[in-house]
């Protein structure tokens, strides 16, 4: 497949469809993760009573601060996921970075909403695996 705009994407290069499928999965999962992060942040920023606070927690911030952190990561994740789906090569590395940042902030947020944090961490790990697999495959090809 060739592009008419003169820009080349990852999907324009010869390779297996399996690798492209992993990339699309990573992009979709990252965009979904971003939406989850955004709404989690919005809940924390608007309604502090939704989450239970833990006394004496090492990473204790005001819930509004946590909310803004999650909303910013969410927006960046959605934009990066869209870039991955579009096949932009810069999106793959940025996607791994965003997923790692998401995992770290979710881990620090875990005492406020443990079950949901585990779901988000699972998405983060899936995105990191998918994008790392594709980057690794591209390096060995």
N, C-alpha and C positions, 0 to 999 in steps of 0.2 A: 504494500500500500504506500503510495507516495502522497506527500502533502502539496497543496497548491500554493501555500503561503511562503514556501521557501524554507520554512523551519522544519527541522527533523525531530521527531519524537522517538522515544524508546521503541514504540510499536512499529516504527518504519524499518527497523533493522531485522535482518533474518534471524530466526530463532524459533524455539518451540512455542506453541500456543499455551502450553502448560505454564511457562514462565510468565507470559502475559496475563494469564488467569490469576496467578499469584499476585502480580502487581495490581490488578484491578481489585482483587480481594483486599489487599493492603490499603489501597486508596479508599475503598468503600468503608472498611472497618475504621480507618482513621477519621473519615468524615462523620461516621456514626458516633464514634468516640467523642469527637468535638461537640456534637449536638448534646450528648449526654453531659459532658463537662459544662457546657454553657448553661443548661437548665439546672444542673446541680448548683452552679455558682449563683444563678438567679434566685434559686430557693434560699440559699444561704444569705444573700445580700438583702433580700426583701423581707424574709420571715425568719428571724432568729430562733423562734420557738420550734421550728421543724426539726432541728438537730439537738441532740443531747450533748451537753458539754461535760468534759471530763476534768475534774480538778487535778492540779499538779501535772499537767501534760507538758512534755518538753517542747513541743512545737505549737504551743498555744498562741493563737492569734484571735483577734476579733472575728466573728463569723462573717461580717461584712467584708473584711479584708480577704478571707478565704474565698468568699463569693466572687470578688473581682479577679482574684488569681485564676480561679477556675473558668470564669467567663473569657478572660484573655486567652488562656490556653485553648479553650474550646473554639474560639474564632480562628486562631492560627491553625488548629488542627483541621477544621473544615476547609479552609483555603488550601492547605497543603494536600489534603485528601483529594480535592478537586484537581490539583496540579498533577498528582500521581495518576489519577484516572485519565487525564488528558495526555499522559505519557511524557511529561516534562522531567528530564533527568535530574534537575536540581531538587525536585520534590521527593525523590527517594531518600536521599541523605537527610534532608530536612524532616521528612516523615519519621525517620528513626529518632532523630533528636527530639522532636515534639512528643513522640510516644514515651521516650525515656523521661522527659520532664513531666509528662502526665502521670507516669507511674510513681515518680518521686513525690509529687504533690498529693497524689491519691493516697500513698502510703502514710504521709504525714497527716492527712485528713481522716484516716481510718477510725480513730476513736469516736468521731462524730457520727458516722454512719457505716459500721463495719461491713455489713452484707453488700451494700451497694459498692463500697470501695473494692471488695473482692471481684465483683463483676467488671468494674472498670479496669482493674489490674489484669484480668484475663484478656480483655480486649487489647490492652497495651502490649502484652506479651505476644498475642497473635499478630499484631501489626509489626512489631519488631522482628518476629520470625519471618513473616512474609517478605518484608522489604530486604532483610538481611540475606534471605535465600536468593532473591533475585539479583542483588548486588554481587553476591558471591558467584553466582552462575555467570554473570556478565564478565567478571574478572578472569574466570577460567576459560571462557570461550575465545 
